[in-house]
Amino acid sequence: MVWSGPGLTYQDLKTMDLAEYREAVEAKLLYFGTWLPEARERAKTK
C-alpha cells in the first residue's frame, strides 16, 4: 500500500491491528481490481 502512491504511511501501518490491515488490503484490491477499471471504462464511453 505504501509503495503504490499516496496513501497509508509506514507509521499508519505500524499502528494498525491485523483487522485494520486486512481491511486496508481489501480496499486496495477492490480499488485497483474493480473500481478503477470500471471508472476508466465509464470515462471512455463519455
N, C-alpha and C positions, 0 to 999 in steps of 0.2 A: 504494500500500500504506500509506503513512504517512497519507494522507487518509481512510482508511476505518476509523479507530478504533485501538485499541491494537494494536500490532504492531511492525513494524520502524521504527526511528527514522532520521532523516536520517544520523546517524553510522554506523548499520548499513549503509545503502545506499552511503555513501561508501567503505566499506572492502571492499565486495563486488567480485569479478571478474564478468565477464559470465555465466559459467556459474551462479554462485550467484544472481545476479539473475534469470536466466531460470527457475531452479528455484523461486524465491520467487513469481514471477509465475504460473507454472503452478499452484502450490499455492493461490494466491489464487483463480484461476479455478475450480479444482476445488471449493474450499470454497463459494464463492458460487453457482456454477453447478450443482453436483451434490450435495454433501454436505449443505449447509444445507437446500435444498428437500426432500431425502429425509428428513432428520431432522424437519422440520416436518410432513411427511405422516404419518410414523410417530407423532408426538405427537398428531395429530388422531384417529387410529384407536384410541388407548388410552382 
